[in-house]
Amino acid sequence: MSQTPQNPVPAGSAPVTASTNPHGAVDTGAANKKGLSSGKVTLFSSMIIGISVVAPAYSLSGALGPVAAEAGLYMPAMFLIGFIPMLLVAIGYRELNAAMPDAGTTFTWTTKAFGPYAGWMGGWALLVATILVLSNLAGIAVDFFYLALSQVLSNPGVADLAGNNLINIATFIAFMAFGCYITYRGLDATQKIQTVFIIFQLAVLAIFSAVAFYKASTGTGFANLSFSLEWFNPFGIDSFSTLAAGMSLVFFLYWGWDAVLTMNEETEGKHTTSGHAAVGTILTIVVLYLFLSVSTLAFAGTGETGLGLGNPDNQENIFAALSGPVLGAFGILMSFAVLVAALASLQSTAVSPARTLLAMGYYKALSPKFASLSPKYQAPSYATIVSCLIATVFYVVMRFISTSVLWDTISALSLMVCLYYGITAFACVWYFRKTSLSSGVKALFNKFIFPLLGGLILVVFFAQTFFDSMDPAYGSGSEIGGVGLVFILSLVLLVLGVIAMIYQRIKRPDFFAGKVPMDVEHMIDLPEV
């Protein structure tokens, strides 16, 4: 294919050195074209950060109960079904990354495949999902910080401090500042802290699952259900609407693995490492989720009383209800695990929007300020600070308006996740449409069939959930004019994206006119589009 001229290296970035890699492409040395530090992240560290963004302890604490309420005994089947499109889409991400590693991921790849408008909206959906969920992560960290503190001090009143808006917001700002600072310092600091946090989190979850399953099998649990393969039967779920409602939760539980792709320009073997890390993260998470769902189901059952997963009193925080009965005096470990998960995910999740904003600034789809880096840490400084500030403002405003609005916003974000994952999957299909059909069976499946199926599944669930969310009973039950708040929030987020895109089109016409070379480094085996 024809060579595209490269943009000049931004002022202040380190010079680029080059060497040939096994793909016949060129690997950069100390810094790549955007000035990011190259070769800092290993496969293991990538997976650690990916698992951290998914934050299984934090995610399951608030979503395991609602998934059980939707699926009942078929909760493990729900996790298994949700895993399938995630894996299929992850394979598409892996192929795109192998061909053109770029920190912009969805934004860059979709722009290359479908043009600047689709690329900009894909980047917007990713930014909305990641930046706004930062606020929820810090909010959860605040709640569990005071819960854990009350358990250590044996003073239940301490947990109530989280309900005081001024104390809550002050603590939130402290946690957000911590996450922003670690992310600002680059991936060196991020991966070191994450390794400790993730090992602790996974160890506690594994212990909780093992003890819960042991108690259920020995008749010392609450429901003491006998394990059954029927729990994995997807056809046992009573309706497609039930499946769609459960999937909207499950997709959010899996969401976050793609953060490892935004670090592709900073990894060892950037053409392959991030893609393998994405698939490895998904496989690790599905095993963990299946183990946890089976053991928790066997221990607690799905009843609506006592410790049952269907009890509305347990829905908001299933681990707060079960950690004591399962782990006894060691139940406090679960509070610390969720706190650590939220804090770890807080600073690792900021990695993704910062690098997407960096790419959008670099390719002139946003202000060039977003492409600026910290000279010391070679990390996106301005983009990181802006991401955290937006999340902070959003949380503070929503805290004073309504906590249910915050949770409905998070529900709406699952639609954004489906949107940008689906767009990226289709970008893979379209970009490789010529070579994948003539490069053998493996290429046909990995570059065409798998991402196509994954994208179609996500589009179907997006459409079904978008329609269902019009019901006032959807989400928290809040409504405006008889229309569900989740639907309205989702629509508002999309419309805001269109308005922002039009503004940038007026402000920065060159990108939207295709005049800015998308000089993705060393593209291989790609047709002209």
Secondary structure, DSSP 8 states (H G I E B T S, - for coil): ----------TT-----EEE-TTSSEEESSB-TT--B-S-B-HHHHHHHHHHHH-HHHHHHHHHHHHHHHHGGGHHHHHHHHHHHHHHHHHHHHHHHHH---TTTHHHHHHHHH-HHHHHHHHHHHHHHHHHHHHHHHHHHHHHHHHHHHHHHT-GGGGGGGGSHHHHHHHHHHHHHHHHHHHHT-HHHHHHHHHHHHHHHHHHHHHHHHHHHHHHHTT-SSS-----GGGG-GGGS--HHHHHHHHHHHHHHHTTGGGGGGGGGGBTTTTTHHHHHHHHHHHHHHHHHHHHHHHHHHHH-S-SSTT-TT-HHHHS-HHHHHHHHHHGGGGHHHHHHHHHHHHHHHHHHTHHHHHHHHHHHHTTSS-GGGG---TTT-S-HHHHHHHHHHHHHHHHHHHHH-HHHHHHHHHHHHHHHHHHHHHHHHHHHHHTTTTTTSS-HHHHIIIIIHHHHHHHHHHHHHHHHHHHTTSTTSTTS-EETTEEHHHHHHHHHHHHHHHHHHHHHHH-HHHHTT-S----TT--S----
